Amino acid sequence: MDNTNIPVNPDPVTNTPQPTDSMQRQEQRGKRMRKIYIIGATAALLIILAVFFIIMSSKNKELEESRKLAEETQQQLLAQQMQINELELLKIDDDFQQMEGQTVLLANDSIVEKYQAARAQIEKLMAELNNEKTKSAAQIKKLTDEINTLKGILRDYTARINELMAENDQLKEENTTIKNQNQQLNSRVQDMTRKNEHLTERMTLAEKLNVTGLSLRALNKKGKNEKNITKATRLCVTFTIPQNNSTPAGEKTIFLRITTPEGDLLTGGGSFSFEGATLQATARRTIEYANEEIGGVEIYWDVTSTLNPGMYTVELFCDNFRLASRQFEMKK
């Protein structure tokens, strides 16, 4: 409302204009309005502050609950990680136990010492954590790192064991191959030895004097053949030595053995060696052999007592060989 047209009465003393009732009412109305504005603003501010306080209290409560939930979750995670570590440690122990019998392959290897040191450190950490109610993330991480280190050592350990086992398997295979080769070689050597022995035996036998036409005759006092053995005064063994270029030439002593039907040896020719034994001879004769045939070789034995009829065995020996063995029936 415009106040320019409202008449103002001047003050008679100061000669200044004086407010009218209308002006006073308007001034009072303005003061009331200002108070209402101030009260309203204050009330609004108080309401805003109350709402802000309520909101902040709710937020703080939510934050506290979130913090507690985070701590609980963290503890659960740490507890789970602890369980995982314990399970992994059990598995590592089981793996190590399975290979413990093979540690002899790594008796002087530093990896065994590393494993034992890491295992001792983990047992120490486990004991410390089990004695504490609250387990920190740093402690769990340290334990996890130690277990990972142990797992790495075990991997190296396993790889080394497998490598040595592979080397052993290769050596076993090589040894088996060598053994088979040795067996084959031994078999060949034995075969060659048998062949050599056979050849040596054949060569030795080839060197032996051969005897053919072996005969036994009884002679009387006149040196004639005697059919009645009981009247014999002399026995004569006759044989032929064929040509043999394999027999070393030289002087040969031939030993004669005559065994009676009663199994008695007729003696008088001394002794000789045969196959490691010493035998008695009935008679002997020395000849000069020049790799040519010698026919009509005769060896005599003088009868010292009456001989009985029956089967007589005649044997000839020379150079450790039995040259011949035959039986002759002498009649009465």
C-alpha positions as CSV (number, residue, x, y, z in Angstrom):
1,M,0.0,0.0,0.0
2,D,1.4,3.3,-1.0
3,N,1.8,5.7,2.0
4,T,2.7,8.9,0.0
5,N,-0.9,10.2,0.0
6,I,-1.5,9.6,3.7
7,P,-1.7,13.0,5.5
8,V,0.8,13.5,8.3
9,N,0.2,16.0,11.1
10,P,3.4,17.9,12.1
11,D,4.6,18.0,15.7
12,P,3.8,21.5,17.2
13,V,7.1,21.5,19.1
14,T,9.6,20.1,16.7
15,N,7.6,21.0,13.7
16,T,8.1,17.3,12.5
17,P,5.3,15.3,11.0
18,Q,3.6,12.8,13.5
19,P,2.4,9.3,12.5
20,T,-1.3,8.7,12.4
21,D,-3.2,5.7,13.8
22,S,-3.3,4.1,10.4
23,M,0.5,4.2,10.2
24,Q,0.9,2.8,13.6
25,R,-1.3,-0.1,12.8
26,Q,0.6,-0.8,9.6
27,E,3.9,-0.8,11.6
28,Q,2.6,-3.2,14.2
29,R,1.3,-5.4,11.5
30,G,4.8,-5.5,9.9
31,K,6.4,-6.4,13.2
32,R,4.0,-9.2,13.7
33,M,4.8,-10.5,10.2
34,R,8.5,-10.4,10.9
35,K,8.1,-12.4,14.1
36,I,6.0,-14.9,12.2
37,Y,8.7,-15.2,9.6
38,I,11.4,-15.6,12.2
39,I,9.4,-18.2,14.1
40,G,8.6,-20.1,10.9
41,A,12.2,-20.0,9.8
42,T,13.4,-21.2,13.2
43,A,10.8,-24.0,13.2
44,A,11.8,-25.0,9.7
45,L,15.4,-25.0,10.7
46,L,14.7,-27.1,13.8
47,I,12.8,-29.5,11.7
48,I,15.6,-29.7,9.2
49,L,18.1,-30.3,12.0
50,A,15.9,-33.0,13.5
51,V,15.5,-34.7,10.2
52,F,19.2,-34.4,9.6
53,F,19.9,-35.9,13.0
54,I,17.5,-38.7,12.5
55,I,19.1,-39.4,9.1
56,M,22.6,-39.3,10.4
57,S,21.7,-41.5,13.4
58,S,20.3,-44.1,10.9
59,K,23.3,-43.8,8.7
60,N,25.7,-44.3,11.6
61,K,23.7,-47.3,12.7
62,E,23.8,-48.7,9.3
63,L,27.5,-48.0,9.1
64,E,28.1,-49.7,12.5
65,E,26.1,-52.7,11.3
66,S,28.0,-52.8,8.0
67,R,31.3,-52.6,9.9
68,K,30.3,-55.4,12.2
69,L,29.1,-57.5,9.3
70,A,32.4,-56.8,7.5
71,E,34.4,-57.8,10.5
72,E,32.4,-61.0,10.9
73,T,32.7,-61.7,7.2
74,Q,36.5,-61.1,7.4
75,Q,36.8,-63.5,10.4
76,Q,34.7,-66.1,8.5
77,L,37.0,-65.7,5.5
78,L,40.1,-66.0,7.7
79,A,38.6,-69.1,9.4
80,Q,37.9,-70.6,6.0
81,Q,41.4,-69.8,4.8
82,M,42.8,-71.4,8.0
83,Q,40.8,-74.5,7.3
84,I,42.0,-74.5,3.7
85,N,45.5,-74.2,4.9
86,E,45.1,-77.1,7.3
87,L,43.6,-79.3,4.6
88,E,46.4,-78.4,2.2
89,L,48.9,-79.1,4.8
90,L,47.3,-82.5,5.5
91,K,47.4,-83.2,1.7
92,I,51.1,-82.2,1.6
93,D,51.9,-84.5,4.5
94,D,50.0,-87.3,2.8
95,D,51.9,-86.8,-0.4
96,F,55.2,-86.6,1.4
97,Q,54.4,-89.8,3.4
98,Q,53.7,-91.6,0.2
99,M,57.2,-90.7,-1.1
100,E,59.0,-91.0,2.3
101,G,60.2,-94.5,1.4
102,Q,62.0,-93.1,-1.6
103,T,63.9,-90.4,0.3
104,V,66.9,-92.7,0.2
105,L,67.2,-91.5,-3.4
106,L,67.7,-87.9,-2.1
107,A,69.7,-88.8,0.9
108,N,72.3,-86.1,0.2
109,D,70.0,-83.6,-1.6
110,S,69.5,-80.1,-0.1
111,I,65.8,-80.3,-1.1
112,V,65.1,-82.6,1.9
113,E,66.6,-80.0,4.3
114,K,64.5,-77.3,2.7
115,Y,61.4,-79.3,3.1
116,Q,62.1,-80.1,6.7
117,A,62.9,-76.4,7.5
118,A,59.7,-75.2,5.8
119,R,57.6,-77.9,7.6
120,A,59.0,-76.8,10.9
121,Q,58.2,-73.1,10.2
122,I,54.6,-74.0,9.3
123,E,54.2,-76.1,12.5
124,K,55.4,-73.1,14.5
125,L,52.9,-70.8,12.8
126,M,50.1,-73.3,13.2
127,A,50.8,-73.5,16.9
128,E,50.8,-69.7,17.3
129,L,47.5,-69.3,15.5
130,N,45.8,-72.1,17.4
131,N,46.8,-70.4,20.7
132,E,45.2,-67.1,19.6
133,K,41.4,-66.4,19.6
134,T,41.6,-63.8,16.9
135,K,43.6,-64.5,13.8
136,S,44.8,-61.6,11.8
137,A,44.9,-61.4,8.0
138,A,48.6,-60.9,8.1
139,Q,49.1,-64.0,10.1
140,I,46.9,-66.1,7.8
141,K,48.7,-64.7,4.8
142,K,52.1,-65.5,6.2
143,L,50.9,-69.1,6.9
144,T,49.4,-69.3,3.4
145,D,52.7,-68.0,1.9
146,E,54.7,-70.6,3.9
147,I,52.3,-73.4,2.7
148,N,52.7,-72.2,-0.9
149,T,56.5,-72.3,-0.4
150,L,56.2,-75.8,1.0
151,K,54.0,-76.8,-2.0
152,G,56.6,-75.5,-4.3
153,I,59.3,-77.5,-2.5
154,L,57.1,-80.6,-2.6
155,R,56.7,-80.1,-6.4
156,D,60.4,-79.9,-6.8
157,Y,60.8,-82.9,-4.5
158,T,58.3,-84.9,-6.5
159,A,59.9,-83.9,-9.8
160,R,63.3,-84.8,-8.5
161,I,62.0,-88.2,-7.2
162,N,60.3,-88.9,-10.6
163,E,63.4,-87.9,-12.4
164,L,65.5,-90.3,-10.3
165,M,62.9,-93.0,-10.6
166,A,62.9,-92.5,-14.4
167,E,66.7,-92.7,-14.3
168,N,66.5,-95.9,-12.2
169,D,64.0,-97.4,-14.5
170,Q,66.2,-96.5,-17.4
171,L,69.2,-98.0,-15.6
172,K,67.1,-101.1,-14.8
173,E,66.1,-101.4,-18.4
174,E,69.8,-100.9,-19.5
175,N,70.9,-103.4,-16.8
176,T,68.3,-105.9,-18.1
177,T,69.5,-105.3,-21.6
178,I,73.1,-105.8,-20.6
179,K,72.1,-108.8,-18.6
180,N,70.4,-110.3,-21.6
181,Q,73.3,-109.4,-23.7
182,N,75.7,-111.0,-21.2
183,Q,73.5,-114.1,-21.1
184,Q,73.6,-114.3,-24.8
185,L,77.3,-113.7,-24.8
186,N,77.8,-116.3,-22.1
187,S,75.6,-118.7,-24.1
188,R,77.8,-118.0,-27.1
189,V,81.0,-118.4,-25.1
190,Q,79.7,-121.7,-23.6
191,D,78.7,-122.8,-27.1
192,M,82.1,-121.8,-28.5
193,T,83.8,-123.5,-25.5
194,R,81.8,-126.7,-26.2
195,K,82.8,-126.4,-29.8
196,N,86.4,-125.8,-28.9
197,E,86.3,-128.7,-26.4
198,H,84.8,-130.8,-29.1
199,L,87.4,-129.7,-31.6
200,T,90.1,-130.2,-29.0
201,E,88.8,-133.6,-28.3
202,R,88.6,-134.4,-31.9
203,M,92.1,-133.1,-32.4
204,T,93.3,-135.1,-29.4
205,L,91.5,-138.1,-30.7
206,A,93.0,-137.5,-34.1
207,E,96.4,-137.7,-32.5
208,K,95.7,-141.1,-31.0
209,L,97.3,-144.1,-32.5
210,N,94.8,-146.3,-34.3
211,V,94.9,-150.1,-33.9
212,T,93.4,-152.6,-36.3
213,G,93.6,-156.4,-36.6
214,L,93.9,-157.0,-32.9
215,S,94.2,-160.7,-32.1
216,L,95.2,-162.9,-29.1
217,R,97.0,-166.3,-29.7
218,A,98.2,-169.0,-27.4
219,L,101.7,-170.4,-28.2
220,N,103.3,-173.6,-27.1
221,K,107.0,-174.3,-26.3
222,K,107.9,-174.4,-30.0
223,G,106.3,-171.0,-30.6
224,K,103.5,-172.5,-32.6
225,N,99.8,-171.7,-32.2
226,E,98.2,-173.7,-29.3
227,K,94.5,-174.3,-29.4
228,N,94.4,-175.6,-25.8
229,I,94.8,-172.6,-23.5
230,T,95.8,-174.9,-20.6
231,K,98.9,-176.0,-22.5
232,A,100.0,-172.5,-23.5
233,T,103.4,-171.3,-22.5
234,R,103.2,-167.9,-24.1
235,L,100.5,-165.4,-25.1
236,C,100.9,-163.3,-28.2
237,V,98.9,-160.1,-29.0
238,T,99.2,-159.0,-32.6
239,F,97.9,-155.7,-34.2
240,T,98.5,-153.2,-36.9
241,I,99.0,-149.4,-36.5
242,P,97.7,-147.6,-39.6
243,Q,99.1,-144.4,-41.0
244,N,98.0,-141.2,-39.1
245,N,99.5,-137.9,-40.0
246,S,97.8,-136.2,-37.0
247,T,99.8,-138.4,-34.5
248,P,103.1,-136.8,-33.5
249,A,105.9,-138.9,-34.8
250,G,108.4,-140.4,-32.4
251,E,109.0,-143.1,-29.9
252,K,105.8,-144.7,-28.7
253,T,105.4,-147.1,-25.7
254,I,102.4,-149.4,-26.0
255,F,101.1,-151.0,-22.8
256,L,99.2,-154.3,-22.8
257,R,96.7,-155.5,-20.2
258,I,95.2,-159.0,-20.3
259,T,92.5,-159.9,-17.8
260,T,91.6,-163.6,-17.2
261,P,88.1,-165.0,-17.1
262,E,88.4,-164.9,-13.3
263,G,89.0,-161.1,-13.5
264,D,92.6,-161.3,-12.6
265,L,95.2,-159.1,-14.4
266,L,98.2,-160.8,-15.8
267,T,101.1,-158.7,-14.6
268,G,104.8,-158.3,-15.3
269,G,104.8,-155.2,-17.6
270,G,105.3,-152.5,-14.9
271,S,102.9,-149.6,-14.5
272,F,101.7,-146.5,-16.5
273,S,99.5,-143.5,-16.0
274,F,96.0,-143.3,-17.5
275,E,93.5,-140.5,-16.8
276,G,95.1,-139.5,-13.6
277,A,95.4,-143.1,-12.2
278,T,98.3,-145.6,-12.2
279,L,97.6,-148.9,-13.8
280,Q,99.5,-152.2,-13.9
281,A,100.5,-153.6,-17.3
282,T,100.8,-157.2,-18.5
283,A,103.5,-156.3,-21.0
284,R,104.8,-153.4,-23.0
285,R,106.6,-152.6,-26.2
286,T,108.3,-149.5,-27.6
287,I,108.2,-148.7,-31.3
288,E,109.4,-145.8,-33.5
289,Y,106.4,-144.2,-35.2
290,A,107.0,-142.1,-38.4
291,N,103.3,-141.5,-39.3
292,E,103.4,-144.6,-41.5
293,E,101.6,-147.9,-41.2
294,I,103.3,-150.5,-39.0
295,G,101.9,-154.0,-39.4
296,G,102.4,-157.1,-37.5
297,V,103.2,-155.5,-34.2
298,E,103.5,-158.3,-31.5
299,I,103.6,-158.2,-27.8
300,Y,104.4,-161.3,-25.8
301,W,103.7,-162.5,-22.3
302,D,105.2,-165.6,-20.8
303,V,102.8,-167.9,-19.0
304,T,103.8,-168.4,-15.3
305,S,100.9,-170.7,-14.3
306,T,98.3,-172.7,-16.0
307,L,95.6,-170.6,-17.6
308,N,91.9,-171.6,-17.7
309,P,89.6,-171.5,-20.7
310,G,87.1,-168.7,-21.0
311,M,86.8,-165.0,-22.1
312,Y,90.1,-163.0,-22.0
313,T,90.0,-159.2,-22.2
314,V,92.8,-157.5,-24.1
315,E,93.5,-153.8,-23.8
316,L,96.1,-151.5,-25.4
317,F,97.2,-148.1,-24.1
318,C,99.5,-145.4,-25.4
319,D,100.0,-141.7,-24.7
320,N,97.1,-141.7,-22.1
321,F,94.7,-143.2,-24.7
322,R,93.0,-146.5,-24.6
323,L,93.8,-147.7,-28.1
324,A,91.7,-150.9,-28.2
325,S,89.6,-153.2,-25.9
326,R,88.4,-156.6,-27.1
327,Q,87.5,-160.0,-25.7
328,F,88.7,-163.3,-27.0
329,E,87.4,-166.8,-26.1
330,M,90.3,-169.2,-25.3
331,K,89.3,-172.9,-25.4
332,K,90.7,-176.0,-23.8
